[in-house]
Amino acid sequence: MGLAKLNGAALSLKENYAQAMAVTAPLGSVVSTTTVAVAYAGGDVVIATLLAFVASALWVYTLTIYSRKLASAGGYYTFVYAAYRNRAIAFSEAIIELFSFILLNAVNVIAVYLMTSTILRSYGLSELSPYVLPLVLSFSLLYPTAASFLTDVRKLLSSIVLVVATLEVLVLFALFALSLTKGFRPEFLFPPFEASLGSIALAFMVIMVSLDGVGTATYLGEETKSPTSNVTRGMWLAFILGGLSMILGTYAMVALWPYGLSALSDSEQPLIELVAIYGPLPALLVFLIATKSLLVSNVGTTLAAARIFFNLARENAAPSFLRSTNSHGQPHLATLLTGLLTVIITIFFTEAFGYREAFVHLGVATGILWILGRAINSAGAPLLVVQMSRAALPPARDVLIPLTATALNLIGLVISAMDMTLVSTALLGSIGVLTAIWYFFMGRFGIPGELVVDDSNNVIRLEEYLSNLSRKTV
């Protein structure tokens, strides 16, 4: 039996941009991860978002160092193996990314639930909650998996995902324009800040979960024509448009908030409460687009997580049944497993802690995993640059920028650890134990990260790829 493969060269720049923008989900993020950040930082969420954008720019540049040289269906963890040449570190990175995507799925599902609850309450329809909310929760859990499972990835990304991403940006720019009618308020960008340094750091990290979502385009490397160029360009286009709209939309939410900043942190869904003031039609419009944004974001993270499962299985570091693909060349069993884990985690945490608390606990744990993964990747980029440089010295920026990104990520991790909840700590510890058990019984017998893709979309081993690349440059 030959090596299992995905549908090679089926995607272009457009689909890579759509995937990157899907997981960034600018409007969905303002009602999801940004709302978690607001619970910690209140009105200081604006400066946290701006700082996260700057730090994410360093990260996207760092990721570009990898993506313009390598491509695969393994994305980040393949880059880590190429940099460190250590299967344990690469496997750990794979599991960090896997659970950051699955936990983000759960956070977004709960956000849809809370948005719906807020809308019903805002218009005196709370009596419908027992009938509507269970349906909303069920649909939110099932839709991303069903869409990823049943639809060809090219059609999915180039139609639904692309349209929703465009609408999100337009809504956030419109909110910012509305906020300017009341004058610009620079006090949201400068000290003194009301929140603690630890709370701002946690908000910073949670917001980076969304901004760094542009990197999920790297998981489409095997399926993209000319992957080392199209993946990179798709990431940067989504980062610029999505990141700027998030900054402006977050500022608008805080600047237009009418109830006093002390009440902002207590709101389950501040953006939805805000637009409800302007009438049912604007509220319904933003609600529908934001809901679709969150569900589309979960499509993107489901695609990425499924490819981690699939690629690990090809590399003999995960169960072999996950190598299976359907008639569209998509990893359907890996997709189903991703959806199943999302359902289990969402139901367990909401039943144990309630929706609001589960939203915060899972959001913080997602942020920690996300930034930990970025730190591992950033620290490895200079190693890859030195290995692949044909000059006596590599470009200084390709060393200094990744090291700066690593330092920022590590500082954020240390400071945010001061305000972590006990539940988030226990969840992260459980993931660490699972990673160790999985690696001991299976992961160490494979070579996680060894499979890469050349510009002709052939799946080959890393050493063969580097050898071919070396011959071309001689």
C-alpha positions as CSV (number, residue, x, y, z in Angstrom):
1,M,0.0,0.0,0.0
2,G,1.3,3.4,-1.0
3,L,1.5,6.5,1.2
4,A,-1.9,8.0,1.9
5,K,-2.2,11.5,0.2
6,L,-4.5,14.4,0.2
7,N,-5.8,16.2,-2.9
8,G,-2.6,17.8,-4.2
9,A,-2.5,21.2,-6.0
10,A,-6.3,21.7,-5.7
11,L,-6.0,25.1,-3.8
12,S,-4.7,28.5,-4.8
13,L,-4.0,31.8,-3.0
14,K,-7.7,32.5,-2.6
15,E,-8.3,29.4,-0.6
16,N,-5.2,29.9,1.6
17,Y,-6.4,33.5,2.3
18,A,-9.9,32.1,3.1
19,Q,-8.5,29.4,5.5
20,A,-6.3,32.0,7.2
21,M,-9.1,34.5,7.6
22,A,-11.5,31.8,8.7
23,V,-9.5,31.0,11.8
24,T,-8.7,34.6,12.5
25,A,-12.4,35.3,12.3
26,P,-12.2,39.0,13.0
27,L,-15.9,39.6,14.0
28,G,-16.3,36.2,15.6
29,S,-13.1,36.8,17.6
30,V,-14.5,40.1,19.0
31,V,-17.5,38.2,20.4
32,S,-15.4,35.1,21.4
33,T,-11.8,35.4,22.4
34,T,-11.9,39.2,22.8
35,T,-14.9,38.7,25.2
36,V,-12.7,36.3,27.3
37,A,-10.0,39.0,27.2
38,V,-12.6,41.7,28.3
39,A,-13.4,39.5,31.3
40,Y,-9.8,40.1,32.5
41,A,-8.8,43.5,31.1
42,G,-12.0,45.4,30.8
43,G,-11.5,48.6,28.8
44,D,-7.8,47.9,28.6
45,V,-8.6,45.2,26.0
46,V,-7.9,47.8,23.3
47,I,-4.2,48.2,24.2
48,A,-4.0,44.4,24.7
49,T,-5.3,44.0,21.1
50,L,-2.9,46.5,19.7
51,L,0.0,44.8,21.5
52,A,-1.2,41.4,20.3
53,F,-1.2,42.7,16.7
54,V,2.4,43.9,17.0
55,A,3.5,40.6,18.6
56,S,1.6,38.6,16.0
57,A,3.3,40.5,13.1
58,L,6.6,39.2,14.5
59,W,5.1,35.7,14.7
60,V,3.8,35.8,11.1
61,Y,7.2,37.0,9.9
62,T,8.8,34.1,11.8
63,L,6.3,31.7,10.3
64,T,7.1,33.1,6.9
65,I,10.7,32.0,7.4
66,Y,9.4,28.4,7.6
67,S,6.6,28.6,5.0
68,R,8.7,30.0,2.2
69,K,11.1,27.0,2.6
70,L,8.8,24.1,3.6
71,A,5.3,22.9,3.1
72,S,3.3,19.9,4.5
73,A,0.0,18.8,5.9
74,G,1.6,19.0,9.4
75,G,2.1,22.7,9.5
76,Y,3.7,24.0,12.6
77,Y,5.0,20.7,14.0
78,T,6.7,19.8,10.7
79,F,8.5,23.1,10.9
80,V,9.6,22.3,14.5
81,Y,11.0,18.9,13.4
82,A,12.9,20.6,10.6
83,A,14.4,23.1,13.0
84,Y,15.2,20.9,16.0
85,R,15.5,17.5,14.4
86,N,14.0,16.0,17.6
87,R,10.9,13.8,17.3
88,A,9.8,14.4,21.0
89,I,9.8,18.2,20.5
90,A,8.0,17.9,17.2
91,F,5.4,15.5,18.7
92,S,4.8,17.8,21.7
93,E,4.2,20.7,19.3
94,A,1.7,18.6,17.3
95,I,-0.3,17.9,20.4
96,I,-0.1,21.5,21.6
97,E,-1.5,22.6,18.2
98,L,-4.1,19.8,18.1
99,F,-5.6,20.7,21.5
100,S,-5.4,24.5,20.9
101,F,-7.6,24.0,17.8
102,I,-10.0,21.7,19.6
103,L,-10.3,23.9,22.6
104,L,-10.8,26.9,20.4
105,N,-13.7,25.0,18.7
106,A,-15.3,24.6,22.1
107,V,-14.8,28.3,23.0
108,N,-16.5,29.4,19.8
109,V,-19.4,27.0,20.3
110,I,-20.0,28.4,23.7
111,A,-19.7,31.9,22.4
112,V,-22.5,31.2,19.9
113,Y,-24.6,29.9,22.8
114,L,-24.0,33.0,24.9
115,M,-24.7,35.3,22.0
116,T,-28.0,33.7,21.4
117,S,-28.9,33.9,25.1
118,T,-28.0,37.6,25.1
119,I,-30.1,38.3,22.1
120,L,-33.1,36.5,23.6
121,R,-32.7,38.3,26.9
122,S,-32.2,41.7,25.2
123,Y,-35.6,41.5,23.5
124,G,-37.6,39.9,26.3
125,L,-37.7,36.4,24.7
126,S,-36.0,34.5,27.5
127,E,-38.9,32.2,27.8
128,L,-37.8,30.7,24.5
129,S,-34.4,29.8,25.8
130,P,-35.2,26.2,26.9
131,Y,-36.3,25.4,23.3
132,V,-33.9,27.5,21.3
133,L,-30.6,27.2,23.1
134,P,-30.2,23.4,23.0
135,L,-30.8,23.5,19.2
136,V,-28.2,26.3,18.8
137,L,-25.7,24.3,20.8
138,S,-26.3,21.1,18.9
139,F,-26.1,22.9,15.5
140,S,-22.9,24.8,16.5
141,L,-21.2,21.5,17.5
142,L,-22.3,19.6,14.4
143,Y,-22.0,22.1,11.6
144,P,-18.2,22.5,11.3
145,T,-17.6,18.8,11.3
146,A,-20.4,18.1,8.9
147,A,-19.2,20.9,6.5
148,S,-15.6,19.7,6.7
149,F,-16.6,16.0,6.3
150,L,-19.1,16.4,3.4
151,T,-17.8,19.3,1.3
152,D,-14.8,19.4,-1.0
153,V,-12.2,21.7,0.7
154,R,-11.8,23.9,-2.3
155,K,-15.5,24.6,-2.7
156,L,-15.8,25.1,1.1
157,L,-13.0,27.7,1.3
158,S,-13.7,29.5,-1.9
159,S,-17.5,30.0,-1.3
160,I,-18.9,30.1,2.2
161,V,-15.7,31.0,4.0
162,L,-14.6,33.7,1.6
163,V,-18.0,35.5,1.7
164,V,-18.3,35.4,5.5
165,A,-14.7,36.7,5.9
166,T,-15.5,39.7,3.7
167,L,-18.7,40.6,5.6
168,E,-16.8,40.4,8.9
169,V,-14.3,43.0,7.9
170,L,-17.0,45.3,6.6
171,V,-19.0,45.1,9.8
172,L,-16.0,45.9,12.0
173,F,-14.9,48.9,9.8
174,A,-18.5,50.2,9.9
175,L,-18.5,50.0,13.8
176,F,-15.3,51.9,13.9
177,A,-16.7,54.6,11.6
178,L,-19.7,54.8,13.9
179,S,-17.5,55.3,16.9
180,L,-15.7,58.2,15.3
181,T,-18.9,60.1,15.2
182,K,-18.4,60.5,19.0
183,G,-14.8,61.6,18.6
184,F,-11.6,59.6,18.9
185,R,-10.7,58.6,22.5
186,P,-6.9,58.1,22.8
187,E,-7.1,57.3,26.6
188,F,-7.9,53.6,25.7
189,L,-4.3,53.3,24.2
190,F,-2.2,54.9,26.9
191,P,-1.5,54.4,30.7
192,P,-2.6,54.5,33.4
193,F,-4.4,51.2,33.0
194,E,-7.0,49.9,35.3
195,A,-6.3,46.2,34.9
196,S,-3.3,44.5,36.5
197,L,-0.3,43.6,34.4
198,G,-1.2,39.9,34.7
199,S,-4.7,40.5,33.5
200,I,-3.6,42.5,30.5
201,A,-1.1,39.8,29.7
202,L,-3.8,37.1,29.8
203,A,-6.0,39.3,27.6
204,F,-3.0,39.8,25.2
205,M,-2.5,36.0,24.9
206,V,-6.1,35.2,24.4
207,I,-6.4,37.8,21.6
208,M,-3.3,36.4,20.0
209,V,-5.1,33.1,19.6
210,S,-7.3,34.7,16.9
211,L,-4.6,36.9,15.3
212,D,-2.2,34.0,15.0
213,G,-5.0,32.0,13.3
214,V,-3.7,33.1,10.0
215,G,-0.9,30.5,10.3
216,T,-3.4,27.7,9.8
217,A,-3.0,28.2,6.1
218,T,0.3,26.2,6.5
219,Y,-1.8,23.0,7.1
220,L,-3.0,23.3,3.5
221,G,0.6,23.0,2.1
222,E,0.0,19.5,0.6
223,E,-3.1,20.6,-1.2
224,T,-1.9,24.0,-2.5
225,K,-0.4,24.8,-5.9
226,S,3.1,26.4,-5.4
227,P,2.7,26.1,-1.6
228,T,5.8,27.9,-0.6
229,S,4.5,31.1,-2.2
230,N,0.7,30.8,-2.0
231,V,0.6,29.8,1.7
232,T,2.8,32.7,2.7
233,R,0.9,35.3,0.7
234,G,-2.5,34.0,2.0
235,M,-1.3,34.4,5.6
236,W,-0.1,38.0,5.2
237,L,-3.2,39.1,3.3
238,A,-5.5,37.7,6.0
239,F,-3.3,39.1,8.8
240,I,-3.3,42.7,7.5
241,L,-7.1,42.8,6.8
242,G,-8.2,40.7,9.7
243,G,-5.8,42.2,12.3
244,L,-6.6,45.8,11.5
245,S,-10.3,45.2,11.5
246,M,-10.0,43.5,14.9
247,I,-8.2,46.4,16.4
248,L,-10.7,48.9,15.0
249,G,-13.7,46.8,16.0
250,T,-12.4,46.3,19.6
251,Y,-11.8,50.0,19.9
252,A,-15.3,50.7,18.7
253,M,-16.9,48.3,21.1
254,V,-15.2,49.9,24.1
255,A,-15.6,53.5,22.8
256,L,-19.4,53.0,22.2
257,W,-20.0,51.0,25.4
258,P,-22.7,53.1,27.2
259,Y,-22.9,51.5,30.7
260,G,-19.5,52.4,32.1
261,L,-16.2,50.5,31.7
262,S,-16.7,48.8,35.1
263,A,-19.7,46.9,33.7
264,L,-17.9,45.9,30.5
265,S,-16.1,42.9,32.2
266,D,-19.4,41.6,33.6
267,S,-21.1,41.4,30.2
268,E,-21.4,37.9,28.7
269,Q,-21.5,39.4,25.2
270,P,-20.6,43.2,25.2
271,L,-20.7,43.6,21.4
272,I,-24.1,42.0,21.1
273,E,-25.4,44.1,24.0
274,L,-24.0,47.2,22.3
275,V,-25.5,46.7,18.8
276,A,-28.9,45.8,20.4
277,I,-29.1,49.4,21.5
278,Y,-29.4,50.5,17.9
279,G,-32.4,48.3,17.2
280,P,-33.3,44.7,16.4
281,L,-32.2,44.8,12.7
282,P,-28.5,45.8,13.4
283,A,-28.4,43.4,16.3
284,L,-29.8,40.5,14.2
285,L,-27.4,41.3,11.3
286,V,-24.3,41.4,13.5
287,F,-25.5,38.3,15.4
288,L,-26.0,36.3,12.2
289,I,-22.6,37.3,10.7
290,A,-20.8,36.8,14.0
291,T,-22.4,33.3,14.4
292,K,-21.5,32.3,10.9
293,S,-18.0,33.7,11.6
294,L,-17.5,31.5,14.6
295,L,-18.8,28.4,12.9
296,V,-16.6,29.1,9.8
297,S,-13.6,29.6,12.2
298,N,-14.4,26.1,13.6
299,V,-14.4,24.8,10.0
300,G,-10.9,26.2,9.6
301,T,-9.6,24.7,12.9
302,T,-11.3,21.4,12.2
303,L,-9.5,21.2,8.9
304,A,-6.2,22.0,10.6
305,A,-6.7,19.5,13.5
306,A,-7.8,16.8,11.1
307,R,-4.6,17.2,9.1
308,I,-2.5,16.9,12.2
309,F,-4.1,13.6,13.1
310,F,-3.8,12.5,9.4
311,N,-0.2,13.4,9.1
312,L,0.9,11.9,12.4
313,A,-0.8,8.7,11.4
314,R,1.2,8.7,8.1
315,E,4.3,9.2,10.1
316,N,3.4,6.2,12.4
317,A,2.9,8.5,15.4
318,A,-0.9,8.1,15.6
319,P,-3.4,5.2,15.0
320,S,-3.3,4.0,11.4
321,F,-7.1,4.4,10.8
322,L,-6.6,8.2,10.8
323,R,-4.8,7.9,7.5
324,S,-8.0,7.2,5.7
325,T,-9.3,9.6,3.1
326,N,-12.6,9.9,1.3
327,S,-13.4,10.4,-2.4
328,H,-12.5,14.1,-2.2
329,G,-9.1,13.2,-0.8
330,Q,-10.0,14.5,2.6
331,P,-9.1,12.9,6.0
332,H,-12.7,12.1,7.0
333,L,-12.0,9.9,10.0
334,A,-9.6,12.4,11.4
335,T,-12.3,15.0,10.9
336,L,-14.9,13.0,12.8
337,L,-12.5,12.4,15.7
338,T,-11.8,16.2,15.9
339,G,-15.6,16.8,16.0
340,L,-16.1,14.1,18.6
341,L,-13.5,15.6,20.9
342,T,-15.0,19.0,20.5
343,V,-18.4,17.7,21.6
344,I,-17.0,15.9,24.6
345,I,-15.0,18.8,25.9
346,T,-17.8,21.3,25.3
347,I,-20.4,19.3,27.1
348,F,-18.2,18.3,30.0
349,F,-17.0,21.8,30.8
350,T,-20.4,23.5,30.4
351,E,-22.1,20.9,32.6
352,A,-19.4,21.1,35.2
353,F,-18.9,24.9,35.4
354,G,-21.8,26.6,33.5
355,Y,-21.4,28.3,30.1
356,R,-19.9,31.6,31.3
357,E,-17.2,29.9,33.5
358,A,-16.5,27.2,30.9
359,F,-16.1,30.0,28.3
360,V,-13.4,31.7,30.4
361,H,-11.6,28.6,31.6
362,L,-11.3,27.1,28.1
363,G,-10.4,30.5,26.6
364,V,-7.5,30.9,28.9
365,A,-6.2,27.3,28.4
366,T,-6.4,27.8,24.7
367,G,-4.4,31.0,24.9
368,I,-1.7,29.3,27.0
369,L,-1.4,26.4,24.5
370,W,-1.4,28.7,21.6
371,I,1.4,30.9,22.9
372,L,3.5,28.0,24.1
373,G,3.4,26.6,20.6
374,R,4.4,29.9,19.1
375,A,7.4,30.1,21.5
376,I,8.6,26.7,20.4
377,N,8.2,27.6,16.8
378,S,9.9,31.0,17.1
379,A,12.9,29.7,19.0
380,G,13.4,27.1,16.3
381,A,13.3,29.5,13.3
382,P,16.9,30.7,13.7
383,L,18.1,27.1,13.8
384,L,16.4,26.4,10.5
385,V,17.8,29.6,9.0
386,V,21.4,28.6,10.0
387,Q,20.9,25.1,8.6
388,M,19.5,26.2,5.3
389,S,21.6,29.3,4.7
390,R,24.0,29.0,1.9
391,A,25.8,32.2,3.0
392,A,28.4,32.5,5.7
393,L,26.0,34.4,7.8
394,P,22.1,34.3,7.6
395,P,20.2,37.6,7.4
396,A,20.2,39.2,10.8
397,R,16.4,39.9,10.7
398,D,15.7,36.2,10.3
399,V,17.4,35.6,13.6
400,L,16.5,38.7,15.6
401,I,12.8,38.8,14.8
402,P,12.1,35.2,15.8
403,L,14.2,35.7,19.0
404,T,12.2,38.8,19.8
405,A,8.9,36.9,19.2
406,T,10.1,34.1,21.4
407,A,11.0,36.6,24.2
408,L,7.6,38.3,24.0
409,N,5.8,34.9,24.1
410,L,7.8,33.7,27.1
411,I,7.2,36.9,29.0
412,G,3.5,36.7,28.3
413,L,3.4,33.1,29.5
414,V,5.2,33.9,32.8
415,I,3.1,37.0,33.6
416,S,-0.2,35.4,32.7
417,A,0.6,32.3,34.8
418,M,0.0,34.6,37.8
419,D,-3.7,34.9,37.0
420,M,-4.5,31.5,35.6
421,T,-7.5,29.7,37.1
422,L,-7.2,26.4,38.9
423,V,-9.4,24.7,36.3
424,S,-7.3,26.0,33.4
425,T,-4.2,24.7,35.1
426,A,-5.7,21.3,35.7
427,L,-6.8,21.1,32.0
428,L,-3.3,22.0,30.8
429,G,-1.8,19.4,33.2
430,S,-4.1,16.7,31.9
431,I,-3.1,17.5,28.3
432,G,0.5,17.3,29.3
433,V,0.0,13.8,30.9
434,L,-1.9,12.6,27.8
435,T,0.9,13.8,25.6
436,A,3.5,11.9,27.6
437,I,1.4,8.7,27.5
438,W,0.7,9.0,23.8
439,Y,4.3,9.6,23.0
440,F,5.6,6.7,25.2
441,F,3.2,4.1,23.7
442,M,3.1,5.3,20.0
443,G,4.6,8.7,19.1
444,R,8.2,7.7,19.8
445,F,8.0,4.8,17.3
446,G,7.3,7.2,14.4
447,I,9.1,10.3,13.1
448,P,6.6,13.2,13.6
449,G,7.4,16.0,11.1
450,E,9.5,14.0,8.6
451,L,7.0,14.3,5.7
452,V,7.1,17.5,3.6
453,V,5.9,18.6,0.2
454,D,7.9,19.9,-2.7
455,D,6.6,22.6,-5.1
456,S,5.2,19.8,-7.3
457,N,3.1,18.6,-4.4
458,N,5.0,15.4,-4.0
459,V,5.1,14.1,-0.5
460,I,8.7,13.1,0.4
461,R,10.9,12.8,3.5
462,L,12.6,15.9,4.8
463,E,16.1,14.7,4.2
464,E,15.3,13.9,0.5
465,Y,13.7,17.4,0.1
466,L,16.7,19.2,1.6
467,S,19.0,17.1,-0.6
468,N,17.0,18.0,-3.7
469,L,17.0,21.7,-2.7
470,S,20.7,21.7,-2.1
471,R,21.4,20.3,-5.6
472,K,19.2,23.0,-7.2
473,T,21.2,25.8,-5.5
474,V,24.6,24.4,-6.4
